[in-house]
Amino acid sequence: SYELTQPPSVSVSPGQTARITCSGDALAKQYAYWYQQKAGQAPVVVTYKDSERPSGIPERFSGSSSGTTVTLTISGVQAEDEADYYCQSADSTGTLVFGGGTKLTVL
Amino acid sequence: EVQLLESGGGLVQPGGSLRLSCAASAFTFSNYAMSWVRQAPGKGLEWVSAISGSGVNTYYADSVKGRFTISRDNSKNMLYLQMNSLRAEDTAEYYCAKAPTPIVGAITYFHHWGQGTLVTVSS
């Protein structure tokens, strides 16, 4: 198995840019996916295959990858973006893993 | 609209068994891999198990291998998780999740989720 490491928390003021990182050796070879989970709700995917954005997800959400680190960037953060964010990856053997999660606080 | 509705959660004693179900609708069920993901109270997401669209291939996290069994009935659009030898650390909300492809592999992620069913393992 492998691990994905995220910072426990990130804080930003409204209108600023939030960057949440996810690190792991497997990310050099595998895609990453990001989920947003608001309190009491099921997760929602906000980016897939490192940088693709599903329909219905605001353009302010973007993903990028460099080596063993992937980054979820939220530009012009809004109060409604306050949530927990999780990265996820999978390998060709069918093993999936989630990062520990990052709590985004909008000040 | 895709719907995933979990059921079967509840209180069970350590060492006991429970079977979770997930009823799927509004998509061709057999065309998509499915998975169970759990979340312990106040904790992060943990992948539990996945199954290919055909049901032939199954995958498990090390933490549940040998105790849990995933299965599906494509004629009934149903996904199941049989959980045996339950432990306190299995206490969690269990989510049913749909992948965008029929196989489980490097591009597996989840674009639809149910609302979850709570499993509590306690004496």
Interface residues (C-beta under 8 A of the other chain):
Chain A: S1 Q30 Y31 Y33 Y35 Q37 A42 P43 V44 V45 Y48 K49 P54 D84 Y86 Q88 A90 D91 S92 T93 G94 T95 L96 V97 F98 G99 G100 G101
Chain B: S35 V37 G44 L45 E46 W47 A50 N57 Y59 A61 D62 Y95 V104 G105 A106 I107 T108 Y109 F110 H111 W113 G114 Q115 G116
